[in-house]
Amino acid sequence: MRILAAWDQPDQMELLQVYLGLGDHEVTFVTTADEVFALDESEQWDVVLMSIALPDVDRGFEVLTYFRRSLPDTPVVGVCQPLEVYRIIRFMTNGMSAYMIRDTNNDYLFMLLNVLETTVEAARAAREQKVLERLREEIDAVRKLQESMIPPLIDAPLGYQMCARYEPSQIRVVGGQPVTMAGGDYYNVFNLDENNIVLLVGDASGHGMKAAMSIMIMHTLVRMIRTQSYKDTAAFVAEINNQLAQQAVVSEEGGFITMLYAILRLDKHEIQWTSAGHPLPLLQNLDTGEIRPAVDGDPSGLPLAIVTDVEYETITTSLPPRCRILLYTDGLAEAFPEGVDDAIHQFGEKGIIRTLKESTELSVSDAMEKLFHDSNEFTQGYGRHDDTSVVLIERMKV
């Protein structure tokens, strides 16, 4: 620890050096205000120890003011005579971190090092808390920007019910306080024309700022390219992939995005879709109770932004009356309690299917609520560790 001591009693310096130098601490002494003002401002100290009378209280206050300006992050500990205690209030309200009172036997000198070390630790903790609060503010700002891309309301066409939901992950920090993170999940629902509705879910690898920025880039590209009215889902995904592969923000450090892009064709009551490394849609027959992936096998292509010129497959799935189809990101399935092997003990596709079966008689909005509730309950109060986006569509009875 580097200690700067602005001391008004030169005859005590040798004794102070002994007390403060314990543990290889480095101590530098100055004895007048002028020496303080002549210090090299590029020098850095862990803590400042000063007499408030240097040589008098008014001059000492000038010294404190100098320290607060030149060393704003360095804590200052003051020392005063018993009769000067009432003067210390001025110093404490203007940035002094702590103070000690001199006693006639100088026993306070034995406590100085402990007070300095405690003050440094407290200042460090306060700085960390300040950084944490700033991080929370920045995360919240990015998260709100991210959430602004997600449509707040979805209008279902005649004969259908539709709903969608996004929920960010949470982490627990010092004191168990939850922080809602910016993340890499995304969904969008929009009309291409009166007969075709686009359904899209995406998930950027990783968490935090980079994942959120990756999704923002993809969202921008989708908005630009969708005006071309791609009705071949594989061609659309291939074009998005080629564009994203050129974006260093997305692809650096092995980053990628999984996406499922689908078009609901109202005139044919079918869904045409393409997966880029994304979980497959689940198709539910509300009459028979059967729930299965929307296609046999796994036609998923590579996730986006890994390499260019990837060929993707277009799948067509018929939607008979009284059926539901679920599009989701892996945050829904990969929910798990704290302290277990998450690779084994996950909510998983089995949990999703179980909840869908239990939701057959519920509306799609209530079924959506139950999916999120059951997935979260599975974590035993710890919350999902990944963002979650879900789109649920029901073709109603004819």
VENHU-V579926 format. One record per helix or strand of 2 or more residues. SS is the DSSP state (H for helix, E for strand). FROM is the first residue (numbers start at 1). TO is the last residue. If there is no record, write none. Layout:
BEGIN
<<SS:FROM:TO> <SS:FROM:TO>>
END
This chain:
BEGIN
<<E:2:6> <H:10:20> <E:26:30> <H:33:37> <E:47:51> <H:57:70> <E:75:80> <H:82:92> <E:98:101> <H:109:148> <E:160:167> <E:170:172> <H:174:176> <E:178:180> <E:185:193> <E:196:204> <H:208:228> <H:233:244> <H:248:254> <E:257:265> <E:270:276> <E:282:285> <E:291:293> <E:315:318> <E:323:328> <H:348:358> <H:364:378> <E:388:395>>
END
